Amino acid sequence: MFVEHAPVLRGFFVRRGARQDAEDLVQETYLRLLRAHEGPGGEIGNPEAYLFTVALNLAREQASRRRWALLPIEDLEHLRQGLASDENVEDAAEREQRSTHLQALLATLPEHTRAVLVMQYRDGLSYRQIAERLGVSTHMVKKHVVRGLSVCRRALGSGAQSW
């Protein structure tokens, strides 16, 4: 069933704006189907219909999280400090230039990655708290943090000469 329906589900999620998370959402759809099948309710009468109902609910949840995740990135000084080098003294113009560059850089990150970084560095949330708010695993939160920090560090490292 997975092999047969995975491409259709992937397209379903992509059309609903979840291009980067489509594969994860397809897997989550099947995981929920398996849990329901093994649960106390017994066998599912129409697994295909159930599969697409689960997919629709996941798409709605993801759209809701995405709307919530569009956080302002103006005040990410904590993130900038965590990514910047160990310079103790910066003049205001240089600090402002770095902040502007970081905001532009964060705006290029995928929505979930940006939201995770904002929640961790600006809001001070733990991986578990972020996972609960976004409805993903703590492993996925860590993956977004590592990916986002890697992109930011590379960009800040390569662009440091122009500052």
CYANA upper distance limits for C-alpha pairs under 8 A (distance plus 0.5 A):
  1 MET  CA      5 HIS  CA      6.56
  2 PHE  CA      6 ALA  CA      5.91
  2 PHE  CA     30 TYR  CA      7.84
  3 VAL  CA      7 PRO  CA      8.24
  5 HIS  CA      9 LEU  CA      6.65
  6 ALA  CA     10 ARG  CA      6.45
  6 ALA  CA     26 VAL  CA      6.98
  7 PRO  CA     11 GLY  CA      6.74
  8 VAL  CA     12 PHE  CA      6.63
  9 LEU  CA     13 PHE  CA      6.78
  9 LEU  CA     26 VAL  CA      6.62
  9 LEU  CA     52 PHE  CA      8.38
  9 LEU  CA     55 ALA  CA      7.80
 10 ARG  CA     14 VAL  CA      6.69
 10 ARG  CA     22 ALA  CA      5.92
 10 ARG  CA     23 GLU  CA      6.84
 10 ARG  CA     25 LEU  CA      8.40
 10 ARG  CA     26 VAL  CA      6.62
 11 GLY  CA     15 ARG  CA      6.55
 11 GLY  CA     22 ALA  CA      8.34
 12 PHE  CA     16 ARG  CA      7.08
 13 PHE  CA     17 GLY  CA      7.14
 13 PHE  CA     18 ALA  CA      5.87
 13 PHE  CA     19 ARG  CA      7.34
 13 PHE  CA     22 ALA  CA      5.84
 13 PHE  CA     25 LEU  CA      7.90
 13 PHE  CA     26 VAL  CA      8.48
 13 PHE  CA     59 ALA  CA      7.02
 14 VAL  CA     18 ALA  CA      5.40
 14 VAL  CA     19 ARG  CA      4.92
 14 VAL  CA     20 GLN  CA      8.46
 14 VAL  CA     22 ALA  CA      6.49
 15 ARG  CA     19 ARG  CA      8.17
 16 ARG  CA     59 ALA  CA      7.51
 16 ARG  CA     63 ALA  CA      8.48
 17 GLY  CA     63 ALA  CA      8.47
 18 ALA  CA     22 ALA  CA      5.93
 18 ALA  CA     59 ALA  CA      8.49
 18 ALA  CA     62 GLN  CA      8.18
 20 GLN  CA    110 PRO  CA      8.18
 21 ASP  CA     25 LEU  CA      6.61
 22 ALA  CA     26 VAL  CA      6.62
 23 GLU  CA     27 GLN  CA      6.86
 24 ASP  CA     28 GLU  CA      6.60
 25 LEU  CA     29 THR  CA      6.53
 25 LEU  CA     55 ALA  CA      8.22
 25 LEU  CA     58 LEU  CA      7.60
 26 VAL  CA     30 TYR  CA      7.02
 26 VAL  CA     55 ALA  CA      8.09
 27 GLN  CA     31 LEU  CA      6.59
 28 GLU  CA     32 ARG  CA      6.62
 29 THR  CA     33 LEU  CA      6.77
 29 THR  CA     51 LEU  CA      7.19
 29 THR  CA     54 VAL  CA      6.51
 29 THR  CA     55 ALA  CA      6.20
 29 THR  CA     58 LEU  CA      7.87
 30 TYR  CA     34 LEU  CA      6.63
 30 TYR  CA     51 LEU  CA      7.72
 31 LEU  CA     35 ARG  CA      6.70
 32 ARG  CA     36 ALA  CA      6.59
 32 ARG  CA     54 VAL  CA      7.93
 33 LEU  CA     37 HIS  CA      6.58
 33 LEU  CA     47 PRO  CA      8.22
 33 LEU  CA     50 TYR  CA      7.86
 33 LEU  CA     51 LEU  CA      6.85
 33 LEU  CA     54 VAL  CA      8.09
 34 LEU  CA     38 GLU  CA      6.65
 35 ARG  CA     39 GLY  CA      6.38
 36 ALA  CA     40 PRO  CA      8.43
 36 ALA  CA     41 GLY  CA      7.78
 36 ALA  CA     42 GLY  CA      8.30
 36 ALA  CA     44 ILE  CA      8.26
 37 HIS  CA     41 GLY  CA      7.89
 37 HIS  CA     42 GLY  CA      6.46
 37 HIS  CA     43 GLU  CA      5.86
 37 HIS  CA     44 ILE  CA      6.48
 38 GLU  CA     42 GLY  CA      6.93
 38 GLU  CA     43 GLU  CA      7.95
 44 ILE  CA     50 TYR  CA      8.19
 46 ASN  CA     50 TYR  CA      6.77
 47 PRO  CA     51 LEU  CA      6.41
 48 GLU  CA     52 PHE  CA      6.94
 49 ALA  CA     53 THR  CA      6.68
 50 TYR  CA     54 VAL  CA      6.63
 51 LEU  CA     55 ALA  CA      6.67
 52 PHE  CA     56 LEU  CA      6.56
 53 THR  CA     57 ASN  CA      6.77
 54 VAL  CA     58 LEU  CA      6.60
 55 ALA  CA     59 ALA  CA      6.60
 56 LEU  CA     60 ARG  CA      6.76
 57 ASN  CA     61 GLU  CA      6.68
 58 LEU  CA     62 GLN  CA      6.48
 59 ALA  CA     63 ALA  CA      6.58
 60 ARG  CA     64 SER  CA      6.69
 61 GLU  CA     65 ARG  CA      6.70
 62 GLN  CA     66 ARG  CA      6.51
 63 ALA  CA     67 ARG  CA      6.75
 64 SER  CA     68 TRP  CA      6.86
 65 ARG  CA     69 ALA  CA      6.40
 65 ARG  CA    133 ARG  CA      8.42
 65 ARG  CA    134 LEU  CA      6.41
 66 ARG  CA     70 LEU  CA      6.97
 66 ARG  CA    111 GLU  CA      7.64
 66 ARG  CA    112 HIS  CA      7.94
 69 ALA  CA    111 GLU  CA      7.38
 69 ALA  CA    112 HIS  CA      7.44
 69 ALA  CA    115 ALA  CA      5.70
 70 LEU  CA    111 GLU  CA      7.58
 70 LEU  CA    115 ALA  CA      7.45
 71 LEU  CA    115 ALA  CA      7.25
 71 LEU  CA    118 VAL  CA      8.09
 73 ILE  CA    103 GLN  CA      6.84
 73 ILE  CA    106 LEU  CA      8.16
 73 ILE  CA    107 ALA  CA      8.47
 73 ILE  CA    118 VAL  CA      7.63
 74 GLU  CA    103 GLN  CA      7.30
 75 ASP  CA    122 ARG  CA      7.81
 76 LEU  CA     80 ARG  CA      6.87
 76 LEU  CA     99 SER  CA      8.34
 76 LEU  CA    103 GLN  CA      8.36
 76 LEU  CA    118 VAL  CA      7.73
 76 LEU  CA    121 TYR  CA      7.73
 76 LEU  CA    122 ARG  CA      6.31
 77 GLU  CA     81 GLN  CA      6.57
 77 GLU  CA     99 SER  CA      7.59
 77 GLU  CA    122 ARG  CA      8.40
 78 HIS  CA     82 GLY  CA      6.71
 78 HIS  CA    121 TYR  CA      6.47
 78 HIS  CA    122 ARG  CA      6.86
 79 LEU  CA     83 LEU  CA      6.71
 79 LEU  CA    117 LEU  CA      8.39
 79 LEU  CA    121 TYR  CA      5.94
 79 LEU  CA    122 ARG  CA      7.59
 80 ARG  CA     84 ALA  CA      6.28
 80 ARG  CA     98 ARG  CA      8.23
 80 ARG  CA     99 SER  CA      7.35
 80 ARG  CA    102 LEU  CA      7.45
 81 GLN  CA     85 SER  CA      8.39
 83 LEU  CA    149 LEU  CA      8.18
 83 LEU  CA    152 CYS  CA      7.93
 83 LEU  CA    153 ARG  CA      6.82
 83 LEU  CA    156 LEU  CA      8.35
 84 ALA  CA    156 LEU  CA      7.95
 90 GLU  CA     94 GLU  CA      6.80
 90 GLU  CA     95 ARG  CA      6.71
 91 ASP  CA     95 ARG  CA      6.77
 92 ALA  CA     96 GLU  CA      6.53
 93 ALA  CA     97 GLN  CA      6.61
 94 GLU  CA     98 ARG  CA      6.70
 94 GLU  CA    163 TRP  CA      7.22
 95 ARG  CA     99 SER  CA      6.64
 96 GLU  CA    100 THR  CA      6.61
 97 GLN  CA    101 HIS  CA      6.63
 97 GLN  CA    163 TRP  CA      7.83
 98 ARG  CA    102 LEU  CA      6.53
 98 ARG  CA    163 TRP  CA      7.93
 99 SER  CA    103 GLN  CA      6.62
100 THR  CA    104 ALA  CA      6.76
101 HIS  CA    105 LEU  CA      6.61
102 LEU  CA    106 LEU  CA      6.51
102 LEU  CA    152 CYS  CA      8.10
102 LEU  CA    156 LEU  CA      8.38
103 GLN  CA    107 ALA  CA      6.66
104 ALA  CA    108 THR  CA      7.24
105 LEU  CA    109 LEU  CA      7.50
105 LEU  CA    152 CYS  CA      7.47
105 LEU  CA    155 ALA  CA      8.25
106 LEU  CA    114 ARG  CA      6.69
106 LEU  CA    152 CYS  CA      8.15
107 ALA  CA    114 ARG  CA      7.96
109 LEU  CA    113 THR  CA      6.81
109 LEU  CA    114 ARG  CA      6.24
109 LEU  CA    148 GLY  CA      7.57
110 PRO  CA    114 ARG  CA      6.65
111 GLU  CA    115 ALA  CA      6.50
112 HIS  CA    116 VAL  CA      6.57
112 HIS  CA    144 HIS  CA      7.74
113 THR  CA    117 LEU  CA      6.79
113 THR  CA    144 HIS  CA      5.32
113 THR  CA    145 VAL  CA      7.14
113 THR  CA    147 ARG  CA      7.95
113 THR  CA    148 GLY  CA      6.42
114 ARG  CA    118 VAL  CA      6.63
114 ARG  CA    148 GLY  CA      7.60
115 ALA  CA    119 MET  CA      6.56
116 VAL  CA    120 GLN  CA      6.56
116 VAL  CA    130 ILE  CA      7.24
116 VAL  CA    141 VAL  CA      7.15
116 VAL  CA    144 HIS  CA      7.16
116 VAL  CA    145 VAL  CA      7.08
117 LEU  CA    121 TYR  CA      6.38
117 LEU  CA    122 ARG  CA      8.23
117 LEU  CA    144 HIS  CA      8.31
117 LEU  CA    145 VAL  CA      6.59
117 LEU  CA    148 GLY  CA      7.61
118 VAL  CA    122 ARG  CA      5.64
118 VAL  CA    123 ASP  CA      7.13
119 MET  CA    123 ASP  CA      5.25
119 MET  CA    124 GLY  CA      6.77
119 MET  CA    125 LEU  CA      6.22
119 MET  CA    130 ILE  CA      7.28
120 GLN  CA    124 GLY  CA      5.28
120 GLN  CA    125 LEU  CA      5.35
120 GLN  CA    126 SER  CA      6.95
120 GLN  CA    127 TYR  CA      8.04
120 GLN  CA    130 ILE  CA      8.03
121 TYR  CA    125 LEU  CA      8.10
125 LEU  CA    129 GLN  CA      6.36
125 LEU  CA    130 ILE  CA      6.76
126 SER  CA    130 ILE  CA      6.70
127 TYR  CA    131 ALA  CA      6.50
127 TYR  CA    138 THR  CA      6.08
127 TYR  CA    141 VAL  CA      6.60
127 TYR  CA    142 LYS  CA      7.47
128 ARG  CA    132 GLU  CA      6.71
128 ARG  CA    137 SER  CA      8.43
128 ARG  CA    138 THR  CA      6.16
129 GLN  CA    133 ARG  CA      6.77
130 ILE  CA    134 LEU  CA      6.64
130 ILE  CA    138 THR  CA      8.24
130 ILE  CA    141 VAL  CA      7.51
131 ALA  CA    135 GLY  CA      6.09
131 ALA  CA    136 VAL  CA      5.40
131 ALA  CA    137 SER  CA      5.91
131 ALA  CA    138 THR  CA      5.80
131 ALA  CA    140 MET  CA      8.26
131 ALA  CA    141 VAL  CA      6.64
132 GLU  CA    136 VAL  CA      7.18
132 GLU  CA    137 SER  CA      8.31
136 VAL  CA    140 MET  CA      6.83
136 VAL  CA    141 VAL  CA      7.71
137 SER  CA    141 VAL  CA      7.03
138 THR  CA    142 LYS  CA      6.72
139 HIS  CA    143 LYS  CA      6.71
140 MET  CA    144 HIS  CA      6.77
141 VAL  CA    145 VAL  CA      6.76
142 LYS  CA    146 VAL  CA      6.61
143 LYS  CA    147 ARG  CA      6.57
144 HIS  CA    148 GLY  CA      6.41
145 VAL  CA    149 LEU  CA      6.44
146 VAL  CA    150 SER  CA      6.47
147 ARG  CA    151 VAL  CA      6.83
148 GLY  CA    152 CYS  CA      6.68
149 LEU  CA    153 ARG  CA      6.39
150 SER  CA    154 ARG  CA      6.64
151 VAL  CA    155 ALA  CA      6.69
152 CYS  CA    156 LEU  CA      6.42
153 ARG  CA    157 GLY  CA      6.30
154 ARG  CA    158 SER  CA      6.58
155 ALA  CA    159 GLY  CA      6.38
156 LEU  CA    160 ALA  CA      6.22
159 GLY  CA    163 TRP  CA      7.58
